[in-house]
C-alpha cells in the first residue's frame, strides 16, 4: 500500500459545490480512508485562506497561479516533503497548475494517477476545439503519457483517447454512489393513473440530449402514450427547451421544475416511474446512479456509459442511438411494463446494480488495486 495518497482538485475541495469533480474526489478519499489508507485532499484555489471542509483527514488549500507563473511555492514545498512511496491522484484536465504539478512530480520521481473526468469524450472536445487541440499537443499529451495510470470513467472516453494518443496505461473505473446521500422522507406528490417520466440535471440541450428526449416524448404522446414528463434542473438552454415543448403543444404534459436540491430533489426523483438520461456525451453520470439508488427504472443512451450494464441487469432500457424515434420506442416498452406493474422489478434491479457495482467502497477497492500495483 502507498505511504500516502494525495487527491488533487481544482477549487476548495467542497463536495457540496456544483463542481462534481470535487464531490467525486471527496467520496473516493473518504472510502480509501475507511479502507485504512493515509489520504489527504489538496485543492488549488484563488482563496486558499478559506475554511476547509471538515474531514477525518487533512485538507490543504494552495493558491491558483496564472498560466505564465510558477506553482504556489507552498504546494512545491508540500510535494517535496511527501514521504517515499506516495502517490498523487490528479482530478481534472486542461488546468495549467496540474500540468506544472505533473512536471514537478516527474522530477521528484513521485508517481501520479490522472483522471480527466470526461474531458476527453469526443463531443466534449468539440467545445473550444482548436484551443484544446493546441493545449493537448503542448501539455496534455505529456501528462497522459507520464501518468502511471490514466483513469477514464466510461468506455466512450477510453476508446476515443486512442484517436489522440496511444496509451498503454489506461483503465476504466466509474464514479460511485454514496447511499447515505439518498436518505430522505418520501411523500407522494400526486395521485396518478399514468407513468411519470423524468430527468434531473443541467438543462443542456445538446450534451444531455434533452432535445431528443422531448422529441421522443412528443412522438410517444402523439401515438397514444399516457405519460407525463418532469424536468428537474436549470441552465442556459431552458428557454429553447420550453419553446420546443410549446412547438409540440405539450405544455400540459411537460413540467419544468427548476433547480431542486437536497431532500426536495430526491423526493421528486423518487416520485418518477422512469428516470431518463438520453445524453450525447457523458463521463459517468452521477444522476443516473442516484436515481438507481432510489430504485428508479432507467432509460439511458449508450453515451451514458452505463447502457450495457443497465440492459444486462434488467433495470431499464438502453437506447443505442440518441434519437427521438429510439426514445419513443423505449417509452412504449416501459409503459407496457408499467401497465403490468413490472416496472417495480426493474427498480429493484436498479438498486442491486448500484449496490453491487457502484458503491464507493467498491470503487475505492479498484483504485487501491491500481495504487498497490504502482507501489509494488
Secondary structure, 3 states (H helix, E strand, C coil): CCCCEEEEEECCCCCCCCCHHHHHHHHHHHHHHHCCCCEEEEEEECCCCCCCCCCCCCEEEEECCCCCCCCCHHHHHHHHCCCCCCEEEEECCCCHHHHHHHHHHHHHCCEEEEECCCCCCCCHHHCCHHHHHHHHHHHHHHHHHHCCEEEECCHHHHHHHHHCCCCCCEEECCCCECHHHHCCCCCCCCCCCCCEEEEECCCCCCCCCHHHHHHHHHHHHHCCCCCEEEEECCCCCHHHHHHHHHHCCCCCCEEEEECCCHHHHHHHHHCCCEEEECCCCCCCCHHHHHHHHCCCEEEEEHHHCCHHHHHHHCCEEEECCCCHHHHHHHHHHHHHHHHCCCHHHHHHHHHHHHHHHCEHHHHHHHHHHHHHHHHC
